[in-house]
Amino acid sequence: MEHRRSNIEVIADILRLGEAGKTEIMYSGNMSYFQLQKYLGFMLKLGLIEKITMGNPKITYRVTSKGLNLLRSIDGILGILELREEE
C-alpha cells in the first residue's frame, strides 16, 4: 500500500537534513518548489530552522535547537505509532 506522508513527516524529513540549500531540501523531500516555499516559510516563522547567508547568492537553511527538540518528539511519537500498528 502506498503511503502519503503527513505534514509532520515532511517537516521531520526537512529537519533531519540538518543544513541544506533549497535544491537539496526540495529533491530529498520529493516536493515541488511551491511546497518547499510553504514549508520553509512555516518553519522559519516557528523558529525550527534559520536562514544562513553563505555568500552571494548562496543561502542555506539550518535546523535550530528548537527544531532538534521537535524532531526528537516527532521521532518518538512515530516510533510509538509504528509499534502500535504491529500489535
Secondary structure, DSSP 8 states (H G I E B T S, - for coil): ------HHHHHHHHHHT-EE-HHHHHHHTT--HHHHHHHHHHHHHHTSEEEEE-SSS-EEEEE-HHHHHHHHHHHHHHHHHHHHHH-
